[in-house]
């Protein structure tokens, strides 16, 4: 009876042991660490030992980002087989677009010459910009990081952020669904140094797949900074509502128009300039503004102003619910013209005509403006990196 009891207990013990321990033999992971050189590289270090020569080591990792088909990547560090090994693998971030604060989960798979196999527990590293001593302020779904400027500076930006999210959430019928991290660099130059590649005019960058925004805001440029924060959060609210595996991209004019709307109402100067341009047939159609905006700075400024004006017309004339229905219907896989016809009863050409007639009805006769033009919109200082990321 005693012998049978011992056998039964032994079998139960084998069933309760974790799979990796049961298959690992005496392979031991003695050390696992990472080293960040921001923004250029992330190095994974490992030390392991076994009673038999270790012949195979694989690093598996996955990055926390929006993806419809989550998958891990795999890297093969170089080493000489031995009972005790030490090696590393460096992820060259010059081939990727990874923002500060991105979370990378990784684990090791180790095998020895006798066929034993060990899989380590998963670990997570945050790809932080360690060059600065960041302060942190959180409110609701937004966390703001900054390293230069007092608490009042951060609180002003946070107040603007909350107002923008509330405003656009009401106007699109969709509150902010996911947490957003905003990194405030002390200048555009500091921001640009945090990126692998950029243009000298870049004032900020958004990473929609990571829910991260980075902006360079000098302490003496707070008013511009508040507009920039509101604008980029406007994009985040819209993108969280229009996120579909069908692959269709929201037309740029409505994407930027909603972001400009989040900054605040359009000024009279801009409205009058648009009316004058309509009278002189000087504006592009919404169809042509559905893709990249013109490269000419003056035409770009008009494109942003026109986009905001059309969005505000749609909200004022038809209400918030129809804007929500439009974005939802489009997200279900319909074309934008189909979505407009379904929700509003007209297509892009019809919207062009209705908006122009509405604008002209706001003024009688010719609009006379000295040095007519629209002030450059801050949004054109922003770039969105490629959604893909490199690894191996």
Secondary structure by P-SEA (a helix, b strand, c coil): caaaaaaaaaaaaaaaccccccccccccccccccccccccbbbbbbcccccccccbbbbbbcccccccccbbbbbbbbbcccccccccccccccccccccbbbbbcbbbbbcccbbbbbccbbbbbbcccccbbbbbbcccbbbbbccccaaaaaaaaaaaaaaaaaaaaaacccccbbbbbbbcccaaaaaaacccccccccccccccccbbbbbbcccaaaaaaaaaaaaaaaaaaaaaccccccccccaaaaaaaaaaaaccccaaaaaaaaaaaaaccccccccccccccccaaaaaaaaaaaaaaaaaaaaaccaaaaaaaaaaaaacccaaaaaaacccccaaaaaaaaaaaaaaacccbbbbccccccccccccccccccccccc
